[in-house]
Amino acid sequence: MDLKNGSVVTEFILLGFSGQWELQIFFFVTFSLIYSATVLGNSLIMVTVTFSSTLHSPMYFLLGNLSFLDMCLSTVITPKMITDLLNEHKTVSIWGCMTQMFFMHFFGGAKMTLLIAMAFDRYVAICKPLHYRTIMSHRLLSGFVILSWTIGFVHTMSQMVLIVNLPFCGPNVIDNIFCDLPLVIKLACVDTYTLEFFVIADSGLLSFTCFILLLVSCIVVLITVQQRPSRGLSKALSTLSAHITVVTLFFGPCIFIYAWPLNSFAGNKVLAVFYTVITPLPNPIIYTLRNQKMQGAMSKLQFQHVISTQNF
């Protein structure tokens, strides 16, 4: 039976977090605060990078784009998850599920690629400082952003084009907090072994490849600065530490989800929450609290806003 001809399944049931009502309220308050902080923090970075003249550099241009992707990725999952915590029946329509999966992999794939661009930016800044402005031109930066969005689109389309017309006529329960691609495929009324393998290999290979490229770039930077005075090494470690932290927090759960057999891993929900809800929050904290230039720009913009308000 094909969806186009009218399947008996019109919606999926998300089990989410089962437990007592008090626990549901605790999760509701916690995740609402985390999502609010994520949106506020990433919006603050985007506004600061856009309107502060001191932050018009390649590094902060890429950081602003990363904040936008983080906010989008969190918005695709978290609001629906938060509202479901207050609902006894947690359901999502088939096309709502397809839309959620499309944008989750779209923004996720774009973010992976953008993190590689940021690693390249740090490599050029540390290893080739005299040629930094020449290499990291506006044209190259625009190319990095376009490439990240293109890879994200190709990544999600390569999977969704094979899934959107699958027939669903039997079980409709998804044991997760959102529409997870491998779990949705398992509910189809046809043999999906090959498709499951392709989806896991596609996402897993992209995550693993990006992670290896990022790891290699960090190693190359550290090997390069080792031949310089200790001050140079200290500066390199300080510059890379924030990026390495963000990369580890993002890719760790992502690789683990797709590398571990789904049937034998009971903690998949925990990693799913960490990957989609928790990970976007530390980025503005890491890049802001440890960056004096960003703090100075924020303070300056706040001061200018206060002055303009008083004059008005």
C-alpha positions in Angstrom: 0.0 0.0 0.0 1.4 3.4 -1.0 1.0 6.6 1.0 -0.4 8.3 -2.1 -3.3 5.8 -2.3 -4.2 6.3 1.4 -2.4 4.4 4.1 -4.1 3.3 7.3 -1.3 5.0 9.1 -1.7 8.8 9.1 0.4 9.7 12.2 3.1 8.3 14.4 3.2 8.0 18.2 6.3 9.3 19.9 6.9 7.6 23.2 9.2 10.3 24.4 10.0 10.2 28.1 7.7 8.0 30.0 7.4 8.5 33.7 5.4 10.2 36.5 3.7 13.5 35.9 6.1 15.3 38.2 9.1 14.1 36.1 7.4 15.3 32.9 7.0 18.8 34.5 10.7 18.7 35.5 11.7 17.9 31.9 9.3 20.5 30.6 10.8 23.3 32.8 14.4 22.2 32.2 14.2 21.8 28.4 12.2 25.1 28.1 15.0 27.0 30.0 17.7 25.3 27.8 15.9 26.1 24.6 15.3 29.7 25.6 18.9 30.1 26.6 20.0 28.5 23.3 17.9 30.9 21.2 18.9 33.9 23.2 22.6 33.1 23.3 22.9 32.3 19.6 20.7 35.3 18.6 23.0 37.5 20.7 26.1 36.2 18.8 24.4 36.8 15.4 23.4 40.3 16.3 26.8 41.2 17.8 28.7 39.8 14.8 26.4 41.6 12.4 26.4 45.1 14.0 29.9 45.2 15.7 32.5 46.7 13.4 35.3 45.0 15.5 34.0 41.5 14.6 34.0 41.8 10.8 36.6 39.1 10.4 36.4 35.6 8.9 36.4 33.8 12.2 33.3 35.7 13.5 31.5 35.5 10.1 31.7 31.7 10.4 30.8 31.9 14.0 27.6 33.9 13.2 26.6 31.3 10.6 27.3 28.5 13.1 25.0 30.2 15.7 22.2 30.4 13.1 22.5 26.7 12.2 22.6 25.8 15.9 19.4 27.8 16.5 17.7 26.2 13.5 18.7 22.7 14.5 17.4 23.1 18.0 14.1 24.7 16.8 13.4 21.7 14.5 13.3 19.3 17.5 12.9 21.1 20.9 9.6 23.0 20.7 7.7 19.9 19.6 9.4 17.8 22.3 8.6 20.4 25.0 4.9 20.6 24.1 4.7 16.7 23.9 5.8 16.6 27.6 2.4 18.2 28.5 0.4 15.9 26.2 -0.8 12.5 27.2 -1.0 11.5 23.5 2.3 12.4 21.8 1.6 12.2 18.0 3.0 13.6 14.8 1.6 13.4 11.3 3.5 11.5 8.7 4.3 14.6 6.7 5.2 16.4 9.9 7.6 13.6 10.7 9.1 13.7 7.2 9.5 17.5 7.5 11.2 17.2 10.9 13.7 14.5 9.6 14.4 16.6 6.4 15.4 19.7 8.3 17.2 17.9 11.1 19.6 16.2 8.6 19.7 19.4 6.5 20.9 21.6 9.3 23.0 18.9 10.8 24.9 18.2 7.6 25.4 21.9 7.0 26.8 22.3 10.5 29.3 19.5 10.1 30.7 21.1 6.9 30.8 24.6 8.5 32.8 23.2 11.5 35.4 22.0 8.9 35.5 25.5 7.4 36.1 27.0 10.9 38.9 24.5 11.5 40.5 25.6 8.2 40.2 29.2 9.4 42.0 28.4 12.6 44.7 26.6 10.7 45.4 29.5 8.4 45.3 32.0 11.3 47.8 30.1 13.4 50.1 28.5 10.7 49.9 31.2 8.0 49.2 34.4 9.9 50.9 36.7 7.3 48.6 35.4 4.5 45.4 35.1 6.6 43.5 38.0 5.0 44.6 37.0 1.5 43.6 33.4 1.9 40.4 33.9 3.9 38.8 36.2 1.4 35.2 37.2 1.3 34.8 35.0 -1.8 36.2 32.0 0.0 34.0 32.6 3.1 30.9 32.8 0.9 31.9 29.6 -0.8 32.3 27.9 2.5 28.8 28.9 3.6 27.2 27.9 0.3 29.1 24.6 0.3 27.9 23.8 3.8 24.2 24.4 2.9 24.7 22.5 -0.3 26.1 19.4 1.4 23.4 19.6 4.0 20.8 19.6 1.3 22.3 16.8 -0.7 22.8 14.8 2.5 19.2 15.0 3.5 17.7 14.6 0.0 19.8 11.5 -0.6 17.9 9.9 2.2 14.5 11.5 2.1 13.9 10.8 -1.6 14.1 7.0 -0.7 11.8 7.3 2.4 9.1 9.8 1.5 7.0 7.2 -0.5 7.5 4.2 1.8 4.2 2.5 2.7 3.2 2.6 6.4 0.3 0.3 7.2 1.3 -1.4 10.5 3.0 -0.3 13.7 3.3 3.4 14.2 5.1 3.8 17.5 8.5 5.5 17.6 10.5 4.9 20.7 12.2 8.3 20.8 11.6 12.0 21.4 11.5 12.9 17.7 11.2 11.3 14.3 14.5 9.4 14.1 15.2 8.3 10.5 16.3 4.7 11.2 13.4 4.1 13.6 10.9 5.4 11.1 12.2 3.2 8.3 11.7 0.1 10.5 7.9 0.9 10.6 7.5 0.5 6.8 5.5 -2.4 5.5 8.3 -3.6 3.2 11.7 -5.1 3.6 13.9 -2.1 4.5 17.2 -3.9 5.5 19.1 -2.4 2.5 17.6 1.0 3.1 18.4 1.0 6.8 22.0 0.1 6.0 22.2 2.9 3.5 20.8 5.6 5.8 23.0 4.6 8.7 26.1 4.4 6.4 25.2 7.8 4.8 24.9 9.7 8.1 27.6 7.7 9.9 30.1 8.2 7.0 29.5 11.9 6.8 29.9 12.3 10.6 33.0 10.1 10.7 34.6 11.8 7.7 34.0 15.3 9.0 35.3 14.3 12.5 38.5 12.8 11.0 39.2 15.9 8.9 38.7 18.1 12.0 41.0 15.8 14.0 43.7 15.9 11.4 43.5 19.7 11.1 44.0 20.1 14.9 46.9 17.7 14.8 48.6 19.6 11.9 48.2 22.9 13.8 49.7 21.5 17.0 52.6 19.9 15.1 53.3 23.2 13.3 53.3 25.4 16.4 55.4 22.9 18.3 58.4 24.1 16.3 57.7 27.7 17.5 58.3 29.2 20.9 56.2 28.0 23.9 54.1 31.2 23.7 53.0 30.3 20.2 52.0 26.9 21.4 50.1 28.3 24.3 48.2 30.7 22.0 47.4 27.9 19.6 46.0 25.7 22.3 43.9 28.5 23.7 42.5 29.3 20.3 41.8 25.7 19.4 40.4 24.6 22.7 37.0 26.2 22.2 36.6 24.7 18.7 37.8 21.3 19.9 35.2 21.3 22.7 32.4 22.2 20.3 33.4 19.5 17.8 33.6 16.9 20.5 30.2 17.7 22.0 28.6 17.6 18.6 30.3 14.7 16.9 30.6 12.4 20.0 26.9 11.6 20.3 26.3 11.8 16.6 28.9 9.1 15.7 27.9 7.0 18.7 24.2 6.9 17.6 25.0 5.7 14.1 27.9 3.4 15.0 26.0 1.5 17.8 23.5 -1.2 16.9 20.1 0.4 17.4 18.5 -2.8 18.7 20.9 -3.1 21.6 21.3 0.4 22.8 18.8 1.5 25.4 20.3 4.9 26.0 19.5 6.2 22.5 17.1 8.8 23.9 19.7 10.3 26.2 22.1 10.7 23.3 19.3 12.1 21.1 18.5 14.8 23.8 22.2 15.6 24.1 22.7 15.9 20.4 19.6 18.0 19.6 18.8 19.9 22.8 22.0 20.2 24.9 24.7 20.6 22.2 23.5 23.9 20.7 23.6 25.6 24.2 27.3 25.4 25.1 28.4 27.0 21.8 27.5 30.6 22.7 28.8 30.0 26.2 32.1 28.6 25.0 32.7 31.2 22.2 31.6 34.1 24.4 32.9 33.6 27.9 36.3 32.7 26.7 36.5 35.4 24.0 37.4 38.9 25.4 36.9 40.5 22.0 33.3 39.1 21.8 32.6 40.3 25.3 34.0 43.8 24.5 31.9 44.0 21.4 28.7 43.0 23.3 29.4 45.6 26.0 30.0 48.3 23.4 26.8 47.5 21.6 24.9 47.6 24.8 26.4 50.9 25.7 25.5 52.4 22.3 22.0 51.1 22.7 21.6 52.7 26.1 23.0 56.0 24.8 20.7 56.0 21.7 17.7 55.2 23.9 18.5 58.1 26.3 18.9 60.5 23.3 15.7 59.4 21.9 
